[in-house]
Amino acid sequence: MFYNLLVPLTSEWSVFNVFRYISFRSMAALITALVLSILVGPRFITWLRRLKCGQHIHEDVEAHAAKAGTPTMGGLLMLTSLSVSLLLWADLTNAYVWQTFFVFAGFGVVGLWDDLSKLRAHRNKGISAKAKLAAQIVVAFFAMWFLFVNPDYSNNLTIPFFKGLSPDIGWLYLPFGIFVMVASSNAVNLTDGLDGLAIGPSVVAVIVFSIFLYITGNARFASYLFVPYIPGVGEVTVFCAALVGAGLGFLWFNAYPAQVFMGDVGSLSIGGVLGYMALLCKQELVLAVVGGLFVAETLSVILQVGYFRWTGGKRIFRMAPIHHHFELKGVPESKIIIRFWIMSILLGLIALSVLKLR
């Protein structure tokens, strides 16, 4: 809003020129979302308690018994603070900003539907897996269609570490993009099992993709770093910054011991938008690197279920996702969380190295 209102006045008041810069507005968006989350958070948590939005806890992990009844659906706090910050600092005429917000809110609606179903049923069973997957695919399809019909966007698949290798996969890019968003959404959802475990790596991943998006939307940087240039995409950096601020504000209350959980409304929306960001800046496969922690959590579940069925009841891990395996081995929850954060930072730095290692 500030961009749209004040930039036209720069011819008379040059001080408003600062609002032209994506970097300035991104920092302002981050601070706004962070401060708003911290200020609103206590009342929001009280409101959730009043609505009796308590989280069901797995009985298999005894250490989690004390967490029973902790308010969930904290993702709504992130959505609120992000929305306000975005309206203030983003260029509201930029289509990419609205498309990215559509993905975040769309996956969030699916997660909210699931969370509310769990609360109504008074048990940890929300909507069916098929219904949830179908709803995610619908949101991802519309998001991909916006890109698919965009003349500035290509169907080329960028291969990390290879400068000249970028095959055009044609119409296959549409289902591929849908898969990326849905898989990313569910991977973050599986990781959300310990206090702050999902939001920490998510913030790291969003920071990494904010850098990629800024470069992709800058013709000079994109040319120098051999990154596909897409006009207007750089404005999504403001969205990324607002999401980082909202995520850090949520972490203020979600840090161990958590006062609130993000719920599916938070994890599905963050995961879905991470997939969309990767597609938007043409770093689709880099998502598997920067989100390596989410990949590992997902693979642990796939391996556990597959091995269990194949052997007729045997297990690879004590419990999946893998963070529960470490818990049952006696590793303190706070240590697991911090170590996973360190791994996510390392993976983020490796992902950024793609910019030069070509």
N, C-alpha and C positions, 0 to 999 in steps of 0.2 A: 504494500500500500504506500509506504513512504517513497519507494522508487517511482511509482506511477504518479504520485502527487507532487514530489519535489524536484525530480530531474527536469521536467519541462520548465522549471523556474530558474535553471542554472544560467540562462542568458542574462538575467537580472541580478541574481545573487550567486556568485561563483562558489560560495561555501557549500552549496548543495551538490557540488560536483562529486563529493565523497560518496554519495549514494549511487553513483554509477558503478563503483567498484564491487565486484562480487566478493572479494576478500573481506572488505569492510562489512558488508551486509551479512556475510556468513558468520563472522565473529559476533556480530550483534545478535543474530538469530540464535546462536549457541547460548550466549549469556542469557538472553530473554527466556528461552525454554528451560534452562537450568534453574534460574531464579524462580520462575513461575512454578515449576514442579516442587521445589523445596518449600515455597510459601503455601501452596495449595495442598500439598501432600498430607499433612496431619488431619485436616478437615475431611479430605477425600477418604482416608483410611477409616476415620470415625464413621463416615457415611456408609462405607462398605460393611463395617461391623454392625451398624444399625439394621442393614438389610440382611444380615446373617449370611454374608457371602463367604463362608468359611471353606477352606480347602480340605478335601478328603485326603488322608495320608495312607500310604502303603503300609500294611501291617508287617511286611517282610523286613523292614528296616526299623529296628527298635529305637534307634537314635532319633527317628523322626516323630516319635509319639508326641513330643512336646510341641510340635508344629501344628497339631490338629486344631482346626478352627481359625488359623491365620487367614485374614481376608485375601481373596484372590481377585482376578480381573483388574490388577493394577495397570494393565496395558492401556486402560481408558485414561489414566493419568498422563501417560506418554502421548496419547492421541490428542488430548486436550491442549497440553502445553505446546506440542508441535504445531497444531493448527493455528493457535494464536500467534506464535512466533512467525510462522510462514506467512500469514496474512499481513503481518507488519513489515516484513523485510524482503519478501520475494517479489519478483516482477510478475504480477498477476496476469499479464498477457502472454506469458510463456506457456506453451502447450505442454512441454515436457514436465514442467513442475506439476501441472494438474494431473497428468498421466501417472506420474510417480505417486502423487497423493492418492489417486484412485486405487492403485495397487495396494498401498499401505492400508487404506480404509476398507477396501474390498475384502482382503484377507482378514482384517480385523473383525469385520461383520461375521464372517464364517466362524472365527474363534469365539466371538461373543455368543453366537447361536449355540455353540458347543458348551461353553461355560454355563450359560443359563439353563441348558438342558440338564447338566449335571446337578445344579442346585435344586431344580424342581424335582428331580428324581431322588434327591437325598442320598446319592451314592456316586461313585466315581465313574459313571457311565453316561456319556453325553449322546450326541447323535451318532448314528451308525458310521462305521468307517467308510462305507460306500457313499453315503450322503455327504460326508465331509470332503471326500476326495472329489466328488462330482462338483460341489460348490467351488472348491479351489480351482478346478479346471476351467469352470465358467469364467471366473475372475481373470485367470491367466490368459484365457483365449482372447477376451476383449482387450487386455493390455497388449498382447502380442499383435493383435490386428491393427492397433494404432501405429505400431512400428512397421508392420508388414506393408502397409499402404503408403508409408511416408517416403517420398522420392529422395530424401536426403539420407535414408537409412538403407544399408545394403544387407544382403543375405549371406555375406561372407563370414566364415568362421575363423576367428583369429587364433592362430596356434602360438602359444607362448614360446619365447626363445628362438623363434624362426622368423626373420624379418620378411622374407619373400613368400612365406607359405600362408595363404589365406584363401582356402577353397570356397567357391560359391556353391552352397548346397541347395539353392533355390527354394521351392515350396516346403522342403523338409525343415527349413529354419523355423517355421511356424510351430509344428509339434515339438521341435527341440526346445524352443523358448518356453513353451508351456511346461515341459518337463523340468527345465531348470528352475522355474519359479516354484512349482509344486514341491519338487524334491528339496529345495532350499528351505521352504516354509516348514515342511515336516521335520527336517533335520534339526532346525533350531528348536522346534517343539519338543523333540526327544531329549535335547540337551538341557532343557529347563527342568532340572530335578533337584538342584541344590541352590542355596541362597547366593544369588549373584553370579551363578555359573554361566547362564546363557547371556545375560546382558553385557558382561565384561567383554567377551570375545566379539559380541555383536557390535559394540562401540568401536572396537579395533577395526573390524571389517568395514564399517561405514566410513571411518576416517580414511582407510586405504582407498575405497572407491570414490570418495570425495576428491581425492587427488587425481585419480584417473579421469573422472568426469570433468574436472576443471581443465585438464590438459586436452581432453577430447574436444571441448568447446572453444579452445584457443588455437587459431590457425597456425600461429608461429610455433608454439610449443608442440602441437601435434605433428607438424612437418619435421621438426628437429628430432623428435623421439620416435618417428615412424609409427605414429598412432593414427587411426582413421579419424579424420576431422568431421564433426557433425555440428553444424551451426545451431546455437541456442542451447545445447546440452549443458554447457558450463553453468547455467543458472540453477541446475539441480544441485549444485554444490551448496546453495543456501538451504535447500531441503535437508541435505546430509548433515549440515551443521546444526540445524534445528533438531534433528533426530538424535545427534550426539548429545546435545544439551538435555533433551528430554530423557534420554537413556541414563545419563549421569545423575539427573535429578531423581529418576526412579531408583537408581542404585543407592542413593542416599538412604532410602527406606528399605531396600531389598538386600543390603549388605548383611552378612551374618552377625547376629541372628535376625532374620527377616521380619519386618513388620507387615509386609504385604508381598504377595506373589503376583507375577504378571499375568498368569492364566493364558489360555489359548488365544485370547484377544490380543495379547502382546506378542507371544512367541510366533504365531502364524503370520502376523502382519510384518514383523521384523524380518523373518525368514523370506517371505514373499518379496518384500521390497529389496532385500539384498540380491536376490536372483534377478530382479528387474534392473537394478543398478548395473550389475555385471553385463547384462545384455545391452543396456543403453550405451555403455562406453566401449562395447565390443571387446570385453575381456571375459568372455563367457567361461573359458576353461580356467582362468586365474581364480575364479570363485572357489574351485576345489582346493586351491592352495591356501588362500586367505581364510577360507572356511574349513580348513583341514580338521579342526577340532570337531566341527559338526559332522564331517564325513566319518571320522573315527567313531563317534557316538552311534551314528546310523549303521555303520558296518558291524559294530558289536552286536546290535539288535538282530540284524539279518543273519549273521553267523550263529548267534545263539539259537534263534528260532529254527534255522535250517539244520543245524547239528542235532538239536533236540528231536526233531521229527525223523531225521535220518537214522539216528541211533536208538530211537524208541525211549527217550527219556534222559539221556546223558546231557551234560552241559559243558560248555567251554569256560564260561565265566560263572562266578557265584550268582551274579544277577546282572541283567542288562537293562538299560544302557551301562556302559563300562564304568561310569562314575560310581554307580552303586556297588560294582565289584570291588572297587578300592575301599569303599565304606565298610563292606562286610569283612574285608581283610584287616580292618582296624585302623585305617588311615583317617586322621581327624578331618572332618568336613572342611574346615577353614584351610587346611593344607592342600586338599584336593583342589579347591577353588583357585587358590593363588597359583599353584603349579599349572593348572589349565590356563589361567590368564597369561602366565609367562610364555607358555607354548603358543598361544594365539598371537601374542606380540611378535614372537620369532617368525611365525608363519606370515604375518602381515609384512614384515621386513623382507622376507624372501619374495613375496608377491610383488612388492615395489621394485625389486631388482629386475623384474621383467622389462622395465622401462629402458634399461641400459644394456642388458644381456640379450642382444639380438644379432 
